[in-house]
Amino acid sequence: MDETNLRKIISHPSAIIASDSSVKSYDEPDNPHPRTYGTFPEFLNLVIREKIMSIEEAVYKITLAPRKNSVWQTEG
């Protein structure tokens, strides 16, 4: 994906940042995929470095926004 398009997409108000990786320990036989631990730090680094959005909006996109759009909307 073109970097300019990526910035436009993640800046959109309804964009959600998520990962499809499962959480595994580095002690397990198969090392986890880098996105397991890298998706959110990489996103936050990009947002801060390039001033794409406020840090508050970035944290919302990786925490509350996915929850609001999930099956767990009604749970505490």
C-alpha positions as YAML, in Angstrom:
chain: A
units: angstrom
residues:
- id: 1
  name: MET
  ca: [0.00, 0.00, 0.00]
- id: 2
  name: ASP
  ca: [1.22, 3.48, -0.82]
- id: 3
  name: GLU
  ca: [2.38, 5.36, 2.30]
- id: 4
  name: THR
  ca: [0.29, 8.43, 1.42]
- id: 5
  name: ASN
  ca: [-2.85, 6.30, 1.16]
- id: 6
  name: LEU
  ca: [-1.99, 4.57, 4.43]
- id: 7
  name: ARG
  ca: [-1.84, 7.92, 6.23]
- id: 8
  name: LYS
  ca: [-5.17, 8.97, 4.73]
- id: 9
  name: ILE
  ca: [-6.80, 5.72, 5.80]
- id: 10
  name: ILE
  ca: [-5.55, 5.70, 9.39]
- id: 11
  name: SER
  ca: [-6.49, 9.38, 9.73]
- id: 12
  name: HIS
  ca: [-10.11, 8.70, 8.84]
- id: 13
  name: PRO
  ca: [-12.37, 9.12, 11.90]
- id: 14
  name: SER
  ca: [-13.83, 5.63, 11.57]
- id: 15
  name: ALA
  ca: [-10.49, 3.84, 11.09]
- id: 16
  name: ILE
  ca: [-9.63, 1.23, 13.72]
- id: 17
  name: ILE
  ca: [-6.13, -0.07, 14.35]
- id: 18
  name: ALA
  ca: [-6.01, -3.76, 15.27]
- id: 19
  name: SER
  ca: [-3.94, -6.89, 14.86]
- id: 20
  name: ASP
  ca: [-5.00, -10.41, 13.95]
- id: 21
  name: SER
  ca: [-2.06, -11.95, 15.74]
- id: 22
  name: SER
  ca: [-2.44, -14.20, 18.76]
- id: 23
  name: VAL
  ca: [-0.41, -13.52, 21.86]
- id: 24
  name: LYS
  ca: [2.43, -15.96, 22.45]
- id: 25
  name: SER
  ca: [5.36, -15.91, 24.76]
- id: 26
  name: TYR
  ca: [8.86, -15.70, 23.31]
- id: 27
  name: ASP
  ca: [9.58, -18.76, 25.49]
- id: 28
  name: GLU
  ca: [7.24, -20.94, 23.42]
- id: 29
  name: PRO
  ca: [8.80, -23.17, 20.73]
- id: 30
  name: ASP
  ca: [7.51, -21.10, 17.79]
- id: 31
  name: ASN
  ca: [8.48, -17.45, 18.05]
- id: 32
  name: PRO
  ca: [5.50, -15.14, 17.55]
- id: 33
  name: HIS
  ca: [5.04, -13.07, 14.42]
- id: 34
  name: PRO
  ca: [6.47, -9.52, 14.80]
- id: 35
  name: ARG
  ca: [2.99, -7.97, 14.56]
- id: 36
  name: THR
  ca: [2.14, -9.72, 17.84]
- id: 37
  name: TYR
  ca: [4.10, -7.11, 19.76]
- id: 38
  name: GLY
  ca: [4.82, -4.55, 17.04]
- id: 39
  name: THR
  ca: [1.52, -3.36, 15.57]
- id: 40
  name: PHE
  ca: [0.60, -0.83, 18.22]
- id: 41
  name: PRO
  ca: [4.08, 0.54, 18.99]
- id: 42
  name: GLU
  ca: [4.68, 0.97, 15.24]
- id: 43
  name: PHE
  ca: [1.37, 2.79, 14.83]
- id: 44
  name: LEU
  ca: [2.02, 5.07, 17.81]
- id: 45
  name: ASN
  ca: [5.54, 5.76, 16.58]
- id: 46
  name: LEU
  ca: [4.21, 6.77, 13.15]
- id: 47
  name: VAL
  ca: [1.51, 8.98, 14.66]
- id: 48
  name: ILE
  ca: [3.93, 10.77, 16.98]
- id: 49
  name: ARG
  ca: [6.77, 11.07, 14.47]
- id: 50
  name: GLU
  ca: [4.63, 12.43, 11.64]
- id: 51
  name: LYS
  ca: [2.00, 14.22, 13.74]
- id: 52
  name: ILE
  ca: [-0.83, 12.43, 11.91]
- id: 53
  name: MET
  ca: [-3.26, 12.81, 14.83]
- id: 54
  name: SER
  ca: [-3.24, 13.50, 18.54]
- id: 55
  name: ILE
  ca: [-1.92, 10.81, 20.85]
- id: 56
  name: GLU
  ca: [-5.37, 10.69, 22.47]
- id: 57
  name: GLU
  ca: [-7.03, 9.89, 19.15]
- id: 58
  name: ALA
  ca: [-4.37, 7.28, 18.39]
- id: 59
  name: VAL
  ca: [-4.91, 5.53, 21.74]
- id: 60
  name: TYR
  ca: [-8.68, 5.63, 21.14]
- id: 61
  name: LYS
  ca: [-8.18, 3.90, 17.75]
- id: 62
  name: ILE
  ca: [-6.32, 1.00, 19.38]
- id: 63
  name: THR
  ca: [-8.41, 0.65, 22.54]
- id: 64
  name: LEU
  ca: [-11.99, 1.92, 22.74]
- id: 65
  name: ALA
  ca: [-12.79, 2.07, 19.02]
- id: 66
  name: PRO
  ca: [-12.23, -1.68, 18.47]
- id: 67
  name: ARG
  ca: [-14.28, -2.48, 21.56]
- id: 68
  name: LYS
  ca: [-17.17, -0.31, 20.40]
- id: 69
  name: ASN
  ca: [-17.23, -2.26, 17.13]
- id: 70
  name: SER
  ca: [-16.90, -5.71, 18.69]
- id: 71
  name: VAL
  ca: [-19.29, -8.34, 19.94]
- id: 72
  name: TRP
  ca: [-18.41, -7.33, 23.52]
- id: 73
  name: GLN
  ca: [-20.15, -3.95, 23.34]
- id: 74
  name: THR
  ca: [-22.55, -4.72, 26.15]
- id: 75
  name: GLU
  ca: [-20.10, -6.38, 28.54]
- id: 76
  name: GLY
  ca: [-18.27, -4.54, 31.31]
...
